[in-house]
């Protein structure tokens, strides 16, 4: 499934809850510069679009909410694109925004006592089903706790380095390594338990 395209981010109202980011937004840029910014933003987004959407799908256990999460991430990134330091990694920046949006989403779900239906957890993309070994690993990884699942997929699926995962998740590199080790061990034990049955 392809994520929905946002063609005019400036025309969509943005959520104004929480602490304001003390950085320029598109609302503060001269109209003549907006078109250049738009081209630069969508040029950088084109390379990350599919990876970002896949990451959000995995983080939300393939729920329909992944489309909404994707939209929120893109809108937030567009709004604060002027504050993005072009000398830094755009993938790390956009995935950090995605990480924060996922946290907000899960906090809302906890407050509303929302539960992801088991039918949605059972859904798996066709690509993973093509390789039974990969499907087993993905199935085991999807059952990891939220933080372990996020770090696991950023590292193994999105191929971010430990340093990049640390930036995205706001963790130290040591914490990322610890979480990865715990996640790997949990996946290994789940796979071994599956073989013994």
N, C-alpha and C positions, 0 to 999 in steps of 0.2 A: 504494500500500500504506500502511496506517495503522500507526503505531508501536504497540507493545504498551503497554498501560496498566499503570501501577504504582499499585495501589490502596492498598497499605499499606507505604510505604517503610520504616517503622520495624521491620517484621517481617522484612525481608530482610537477611541478614548482609552487611556491607560489607568490602571488601578493606582490610587494615590495613598494606600495604606502603608503603615510601617515607617521606619526612619527614612528620611530623604537622603539620597546620595548627593554629596556636596561636589557636584561636577557639572559641567555644561551639558545641556541636552539639545536635541534638535530644535526645540522651541526657541533657543537662544542664538541660533545661527542665522546669518543673513540669507535671504532666499536664493541669492545667486550661488552661494556655496553649497546649498542643500543638494543640488543635482550632482555635484562632484562627490559629495559624501555618499549619496545614494549609489552611485556607480562603484565607489570603493567598497562600500558595505556589501552589496550584492555580489561583487567579485570575490570577496573573501568568503562570504556565506556559501557560494556555489561549491567550494571545495569541501565544506563541512556539513552541508545540508543532510545528506543521507546518513552519515555517521551520527550526527546529532539526533536525528529522528529515531534511529535504531537504539541509541543509548537511552532516550526517553521512553521508548517502548519497553525495553528491558527493565528499566528502573520502576516502571509502573506495572510490571507484570503483564504487559501486552493488553492493558485495558484501553477502552475507548478514550479515556482521559489523556492518553499520550498525545492526541491531536491538540487538545487544549493546552497542554503543557508546552508543546512545540510553539504554538502561537504566542504564548506568554513570553517564552524565552526570546523569540525573534523580535517581538515588540519591545521588550525591555532592552535588548542589545541595540536595536535601532535608536531608541531614545537616548541611550548613553554612549553611543558610538563616538561622539566628539571627545569623550574622556579617555578613549582607548589609546594607549601609548603604542604608536606604530612600530616601535623598536622591539616590542614584546610579542609573544606568541598569540596570534588570534585564536587558534584552537583552544589553548588553555583558558583564554579570556571567556570565550563563548560557552565552554563547558563549565566554567566556574559559575556563570549566570544560570546555566541549566541545573547545576548542583543546588544552588540556592532556591531555585523555583521548585525543585523536587522536595526539598526540605519544607518549604511553605505548604506544598500540596499535602505531604504526609502529616504535617501538624494540623492542617484543616481537617483531614480525614480522622485523625485521632480525636479531635474535639467533637466531631460529628458522629464518632463511633462507627465510621464507615468500615465495611469489610469487603474485600475483593472477592467476588463470587468464584467458587471452585471451577466453574465452567471456563472462566476467563484464564485461570491459571493453567488449564489444560491446553490452551491454544499454543501452537508452536508454528513459526514460519516454515514454509516449505523447504527453504534452503537448509535448515538444520536437520530436517527429517531425511534429507538425501544421504547423510552420513550418520549411521547409527551411533558411532562413537562420540561424535560431536553432539548429537542429540542428547545422549546420556549425560555428558558433562554439563550442557546447558540446563538440562532438567535439574540436576543437582545444584548448580549455581543459582538457579532461580529460587531455590528454597533457603538460600542464605539470608541472614538478617539484613535489613536495609543497607547499613553502612558497608558490610562485607560484600554484598551483591554489587553495590555501586562501584567500589574500588576494584573488585574482580573484573567487571565488564569494562571499566575504563582501561585497565592494564592489558587484559588478554584480548578483548574484542576490538576496542578502539585503538589499541597499541600505543597508548601513552606511556612515557617513561615514568619511573617512580617520582622523579622531580615534578613532572607535569601533573601527575595525579595529586601530588601534595598541594600544588597551586590550585587546582580545580576544587579540591575538597577542603582547602583551608587547614591542612594537617601538616605535621612535620614529616620528613621523609622516613624517619624511624617509625612513626605511627603507621604510615602507609605500608611499610615492609611487614610490620607486625600484623596488620589487618589482612594483608595478602597471604601471609603464612597461615593465619587462622582460617581464612577462606579456602585455601588450597587443601588444608588438612580436613576441613569439613566436607569438601567435595570428594576427596580421596576416600574418606570413611563411608560416605553415602554410596559411592561406586562399589566399594568392597561389600557393603551390606546388600546391595542389589545383586551382586554375583553369587552371594551365599544362598540367596532364596531359591 
